[in-house]
Amino acid sequence: MNEKSFAARSLPHQRLDAYTVALELLALVRGAELRDARLRDQAMRAAMSVCLNVAEAAGRTSAA
């Protein structure tokens, strides 16, 4: 599958630079060796929230 056909099939948020950076943040948090379980849980929830918020905003069609 070439890049153009992938872009045509991908969802709107997957083409945003902000979403790509949010995924990188999530990967970094997953890879971090946080010893404190509560801190690790909070960091994971926050990183996932960024991804979800960007995706949700990309799906909006009206002004905020």
N, CA, C and O atoms as a Tinker XYZ file with bonds, in Angstrom:
   256  protein
     1  N      0.853000   -1.171000    0.000000    73     2
     2  CA     0.000000    0.000000    0.000000    64     1     3
     3  C      0.899000    1.235000    0.000000    63     2     4     5
     4  O      1.789000    1.363000    0.841000    81     3
     5  N      0.663000    2.138000   -0.945000    73     3     6
     6  CA     1.491000    3.335000   -1.000000    64     5     7
     7  C      0.986000    4.394000   -0.022000    63     6     8     9
     8  O     -0.079000    4.247000    0.577000    81     7
     9  N      1.767000    5.461000    0.126000    73     7    10
    10  CA     1.463000    6.488000    1.132000    64     9    11
    11  C      0.157000    7.213000    0.838000    63    10    12    13
    12  O     -0.579000    7.546000    1.766000    81    11
    13  N     -0.146000    7.464000   -0.425000    73    11    14
    14  CA    -1.378000    8.175000   -0.772000    64    13    15
    15  C     -2.612000    7.346000   -0.439000    63    14    16    17
    16  O     -3.589000    7.881000    0.084000    81    15
    17  N     -2.581000    6.068000   -0.729000    73    15    18
    18  CA    -3.750000    5.248000   -0.419000    64    17    19
    19  C     -3.919000    5.079000    1.079000    63    18    20    21
    20  O     -5.046000    4.967000    1.562000    81    19
    21  N     -2.813000    5.058000    1.831000    73    19    22
    22  CA    -2.917000    4.995000    3.293000    64    21    23
    23  C     -3.542000    6.270000    3.825000    63    22    24    25
    24  O     -4.413000    6.212000    4.693000    81    23
    25  N     -3.116000    7.420000    3.325000    73    23    26
    26  CA    -3.659000    8.699000    3.780000    64    25    27
    27  C     -5.140000    8.797000    3.460000    63    26    28    29
    28  O     -5.902000    9.384000    4.229000    81    27
    29  N     -5.552000    8.236000    2.350000    73    27    30
    30  CA    -6.968000    8.287000    1.980000    64    29    31
    31  C     -7.805000    7.425000    2.909000    63    30    32    33
    32  O     -8.977000    7.728000    3.135000    81    31
    33  N     -7.236000    6.366000    3.449000    73    31    34
    34  CA    -7.976000    5.454000    4.319000    64    33    35
    35  C     -7.861000    5.806000    5.798000    63    34    36    37
    36  O     -8.645000    5.316000    6.612000    81    35
    37  N     -6.903000    6.642000    6.151000    73    35    38
    38  CA    -6.687000    6.943000    7.565000    64    37    39
    39  C     -7.737000    7.921000    8.069000    63    38    40    41
    40  O     -8.367000    8.634000    7.288000    81    39
    41  N     -7.911000    7.943000    9.352000    73    39    42
    42  CA    -8.862000    8.845000    9.987000    64    41    43
    43  C     -8.261000   10.247000   10.064000    63    42    44    45
    44  O     -7.040000   10.398000   10.018000    81    43
    45  N     -9.109000   11.278000   10.182000    73    43    46
    46  CA    -8.590000   12.657000   10.152000    64    45    47
    47  C     -7.515000   12.945000   11.200000    63    46    48    49
    48  O     -6.544000   13.644000   10.909000    81    47
    49  N     -7.675000   12.419000   12.403000    73    47    50
    50  CA    -6.698000   12.729000   13.451000    64    49    51
    51  C     -5.349000   12.076000   13.200000    63    50    52    53
    52  O     -4.334000   12.546000   13.712000    81    51
    53  N     -5.317000   11.014000   12.431000    73    51    54
    54  CA    -4.058000   10.322000   12.175000    64    53    55
    55  C     -3.137000   11.108000   11.250000    63    54    56    57
    56  O     -1.955000   10.786000   11.135000    81    55
    57  N     -3.662000   12.123000   10.598000    73    55    58
    58  CA    -2.846000   12.956000    9.707000    64    57    59
    59  C     -2.313000   14.198000   10.410000    63    58    60    61
    60  O     -1.560000   14.964000    9.808000    81    59
    61  N     -2.682000   14.414000   11.654000    73    59    62
    62  CA    -2.265000   15.612000   12.379000    64    61    63
    63  C     -0.896000   15.418000   13.031000    63    62    64    65
    64  O     -0.598000   14.355000   13.578000    81    63
    65  N     -0.074000   16.458000   12.964000    73    63    66
    66  CA     1.233000   16.417000   13.629000    64    65    67
    67  C      1.059000   16.303000   15.139000    63    66    68    69
    68  O      1.841000   15.629000   15.810000    81    67
    69  N      0.034000   16.961000   15.670000    73    67    70
    70  CA    -0.207000   16.915000   17.121000    64    69    71
    71  C     -0.496000   15.494000   17.574000    63    70    72    73
    72  O     -0.075000   15.095000   18.660000    81    71
    73  N     -1.201000   14.732000   16.769000    73    71    74
    74  CA    -1.514000   13.343000   17.131000    64    73    75
    75  C     -0.244000   12.491000   17.086000    63    74    76    77
    76  O     -0.039000   11.626000   17.937000    81    75
    77  N      0.596000   12.740000   16.097000    73    75    78
    78  CA     1.858000   11.997000   15.992000    64    77    79
    79  C      2.734000   12.266000   17.216000    63    78    80    81
    80  O      3.332000   11.344000   17.770000    81    79
    81  N      2.806000   13.522000   17.633000    73    79    82
    82  CA     3.591000   13.877000   18.816000    64    81    83
    83  C      2.977000   13.254000   20.068000    63    82    84    85
    84  O      3.700000   12.804000   20.956000    81    83
    85  N      1.648000   13.227000   20.140000    73    83    86
    86  CA     0.974000   12.608000   21.290000    64    85    87
    87  C      1.295000   11.115000   21.363000    63    86    88    89
    88  O      1.487000   10.578000   22.454000    81    87
    89  N      1.355000   10.448000   20.224000    73    87    90
    90  CA     1.723000    9.024000   20.210000    64    89    91
    91  C      3.171000    8.822000   20.650000    63    90    92    93
    92  O      3.493000    7.845000   21.327000    81    91
    93  N      4.035000    9.752000   20.262000    73    91    94
    94  CA     5.433000    9.680000   20.697000    64    93    95
    95  C      5.525000    9.845000   22.211000    63    94    96    97
    96  O      6.291000    9.147000   22.876000    81    95
    97  N      4.738000   10.776000   22.748000    73    95    98
    98  CA     4.698000   10.965000   24.200000    64    97    99
    99  C      4.246000    9.681000   24.890000    63    98   100   101
   100  O      4.837000    9.258000   25.884000    81    99
   101  N      3.201000    9.072000   24.359000    73    99   102
   102  CA     2.696000    7.825000   24.939000    64   101   103
   103  C      3.769000    6.738000   24.922000    63   102   104   105
   104  O      3.928000    6.003000   25.896000    81   103
   105  N      4.494000    6.640000   23.831000    73   103   106
   106  CA     5.568000    5.638000   23.731000    64   105   107
   107  C      6.679000    5.925000   24.747000    63   106   108   109
   108  O      7.220000    5.003000   25.359000    81   107
   109  N      7.013000    7.197000   24.922000    73   107   110
   110  CA     8.051000    7.553000   25.896000    64   109   111
   111  C      7.615000    7.241000   27.324000    63   110   112   113
   112  O      8.409000    6.758000   28.131000    81   111
   113  N      6.363000    7.517000   27.628000    73   111   114
   114  CA     5.858000    7.222000   28.977000    64   113   115
   115  C      5.834000    5.720000   29.208000    63   114   116   117
   116  O      6.192000    5.249000   30.287000    81   115
   117  N      5.414000    4.964000   28.194000    73   115   118
   118  CA     5.405000    3.493000   28.330000    64   117   119
   119  C      6.812000    2.963000   28.567000    63   118   120   121
   120  O      7.011000    2.031000   29.346000    81   119
   121  N      7.788000    3.564000   27.888000    73   119   122
   122  CA     9.167000    3.097000   28.010000    64   121   123
   123  C      9.878000    3.578000   29.266000    63   122   124   125
   124  O     10.916000    3.037000   29.646000    81   123
   125  N      9.319000    4.590000   29.902000    73   123   126
   126  CA     9.954000    5.121000   31.110000    64   125   127
   127  C      9.865000    4.103000   32.239000    63   126   128   129
   128  O      8.843000    3.439000   32.412000    81   127
   129  N     10.913000    3.990000   32.982000    73   127   130
   130  CA    10.934000    3.033000   34.090000    64   129   131
   131  C     10.612000    3.766000   35.393000    63   130   132   133
   132  O     11.483000    4.000000   36.231000    81   131
   133  N      9.339000    4.116000   35.533000    73   131   134
   134  CA     8.894000    4.805000   36.735000    64   133   135
   135  C      8.656000    3.775000   37.831000    63   134   136   137
   136  O      7.903000    2.819000   37.642000    81   135
   137  N      9.290000    3.969000   38.955000    73   135   138
   138  CA     9.181000    2.991000   40.051000    64   137   139
   139  C      7.911000    3.182000   40.863000    63   138   140   141
   140  O      7.341000    2.217000   41.371000    81   139
   141  N      7.472000    4.418000   40.985000    73   139   142
   142  CA     6.270000    4.714000   41.760000    64   141   143
   143  C      5.046000    4.320000   40.936000    63   142   144   145
   144  O      4.804000    4.890000   39.872000    81   143
   145  N      4.283000    3.357000   41.417000    73   143   146
   146  CA     3.145000    2.828000   40.674000    64   145   147
   147  C      2.080000    3.890000   40.426000    63   146   148   149
   148  O      1.492000    3.942000   39.346000    81   147
   149  N      1.834000    4.728000   41.414000    73   147   150
   150  CA     0.812000    5.776000   41.237000    64   149   151
   151  C      1.259000    6.807000   40.205000    63   150   152   153
   152  O      0.454000    7.253000   39.387000    81   151
   153  N      2.511000    7.182000   40.235000    73   151   154
   154  CA     3.036000    8.130000   39.262000    64   153   155
   155  C      3.005000    7.528000   37.861000    63   154   156   157
   156  O      2.643000    8.201000   36.896000    81   155
   157  N      3.387000    6.254000   37.755000    73   155   158
   158  CA     3.369000    5.562000   36.466000    64   157   159
   159  C      1.947000    5.510000   35.908000    63   158   160   161
   160  O      1.736000    5.756000   34.721000    81   159
   161  N      0.974000    5.191000   36.759000    73   159   162
   162  CA    -0.418000    5.130000   36.343000    64   161   163
   163  C     -0.918000    6.504000   35.896000    63   162   164   165
   164  O     -1.590000    6.620000   34.871000    81   163
   165  N     -0.595000    7.528000   36.654000    73   163   166
   166  CA    -1.031000    8.883000   36.309000    64   165   167
   167  C     -0.406000    9.339000   34.993000    63   166   168   169
   168  O     -1.087000    9.945000   34.166000    81   167
   169  N      0.865000    9.060000   34.790000    73   167   170
   170  CA     1.541000    9.445000   33.553000    64   169   171
   171  C      0.933000    8.726000   32.350000    63   170   172   173
   172  O      0.755000    9.333000   31.294000    81   171
   173  N      0.614000    7.445000   32.498000    73   171   174
   174  CA    -0.015000    6.693000   31.410000    64   173   175
   175  C     -1.395000    7.248000   31.084000    63   174   176   177
   176  O     -1.738000    7.421000   29.914000    81   175
   177  N     -2.186000    7.529000   32.117000    73   175   178
   178  CA    -3.529000    8.067000   31.886000    64   177   179
   179  C     -3.455000    9.431000   31.216000    63   178   180   181
   180  O     -4.261000    9.728000   30.334000    81   179
   181  N     -2.507000   10.259000   31.618000    73   179   182
   182  CA    -2.361000   11.587000   31.024000    64   181   183
   183  C     -1.931000   11.491000   29.557000    63   182   184   185
   184  O     -2.466000   12.204000   28.707000    81   183
   185  N     -0.985000   10.629000   29.264000    73   183   186
   186  CA    -0.513000   10.471000   27.889000    64   185   187
   187  C     -1.615000    9.921000   26.984000    63   186   188   189
   188  O     -1.761000   10.363000   25.845000    81   187
   189  N     -2.387000    8.964000   27.485000    73   187   190
   190  CA    -3.504000    8.434000   26.699000    64   189   191
   191  C     -4.574000    9.500000   26.490000    63   190   192   193
   192  O     -5.198000    9.564000   25.431000    81   191
   193  N     -4.780000   10.334000   27.504000    73   191   194
   194  CA    -5.768000   11.396000   27.410000    64   193   195
   195  C     -5.407000   12.396000   26.319000    63   194   196   197
   196  O     -6.286000   12.888000   25.612000    81   195
   197  N     -4.123000   12.698000   26.178000    73   195   198
   198  CA    -3.688000   13.621000   25.128000    64   197   199
   199  C     -4.065000   13.053000   23.761000    63   198   200   201
   200  O     -4.618000   13.767000   22.924000    81   199
   201  N     -3.772000   11.786000   23.531000    73   199   202
   202  CA    -4.105000   11.147000   22.252000    64   201   203
   203  C     -5.602000   11.199000   21.989000    63   202   204   205
   204  O     -6.035000   11.549000   20.891000    81   203
   205  N     -6.384000   10.851000   22.994000    73   203   206
   206  CA    -7.832000   10.828000   22.830000    64   205   207
   207  C     -8.403000   12.225000   22.610000    63   206   208   209
   208  O     -9.325000   12.396000   21.813000    81   207
   209  N     -7.870000   13.217000   23.304000    73   207   210
   210  CA    -8.370000   14.582000   23.141000    64   209   211
   211  C     -8.070000   15.137000   21.754000    63   210   212   213
   212  O     -8.910000   15.818000   21.166000    81   211
   213  N     -6.895000   14.858000   21.232000    73   211   214
   214  CA    -6.556000   15.310000   19.881000    64   213   215
   215  C     -7.475000   14.633000   18.863000    63   214   216   217
   216  O     -7.971000   15.284000   17.944000    81   215
   217  N     -7.699000   13.337000   19.024000    73   215   218
   218  CA    -8.568000   12.613000   18.101000    64   217   219
   219  C    -10.002000   13.140000   18.181000    63   218   220   221
   220  O    -10.660000   13.299000   17.153000    81   219
   221  N    -10.478000   13.406000   19.369000    73   219   222
   222  CA   -11.829000   13.926000   19.527000    64   221   223
   223  C    -11.970000   15.307000   18.894000    63   222   224   225
   224  O    -12.968000   15.591000   18.233000    81   223
   225  N    -10.980000   16.158000   19.095000    73   223   226
   226  CA   -11.039000   17.505000   18.526000    64   225   227
   227  C    -10.997000   17.474000   17.011000    63   226   228   229
   228  O    -11.635000   18.301000   16.358000    81   227
   229  N    -10.258000   16.534000   16.440000    73   227   230
   230  CA   -10.177000   16.427000   14.981000    64   229   231
   231  C    -11.516000   16.012000   14.385000    63   230   232   233
   232  O    -11.795000   16.306000   13.222000    81   231
   233  N    -12.339000   15.338000   15.164000    73   231   234
   234  CA   -13.625000   14.888000   14.677000    64   233   235
   235  C    -14.725000   15.929000   14.775000    63   234   236   237
   236  O    -15.820000   15.723000   14.251000    81   235
   237  N    -14.453000   17.027000   15.429000    73   235   238
   238  CA   -15.463000   18.094000   15.582000    64   237   239
   239  C    -15.603000   18.857000   14.274000    63   238   240   241
   240  O    -14.626000   19.104000   13.567000    81   239
   241  N    -16.839000   19.221000   13.973000    73   239   242
   242  CA   -17.080000   19.959000   12.753000    64   241   243
   243  C    -17.515000   21.403000   13.010000    63   242   244   245
   244  O    -17.543000   22.215000   12.086000    81   243
   245  N    -17.850000   21.722000   14.245000    73   243   246
   246  CA   -18.270000   23.086000   14.561000    64   245   247
   247  C    -17.188000   23.791000   15.374000    63   246   248   249
   248  O    -16.280000   23.151000   15.905000    81   247
   249  N    -17.293000   25.097000   15.465000    73   247   250
   250  CA   -16.339000   25.875000   16.252000    64   249   251
   251  C    -16.548000   25.608000   17.734000    63   250   252   253
   252  O    -17.664000   25.322000   18.168000    81   251
   253  N    -15.481000   25.701000   18.505000    73   251   254
   254  CA   -15.561000   25.457000   19.942000    64   253   255
   255  C    -16.262000   26.567000   20.574000    63   254   256
   256  O    -16.445000   26.569000   21.792000    81   255
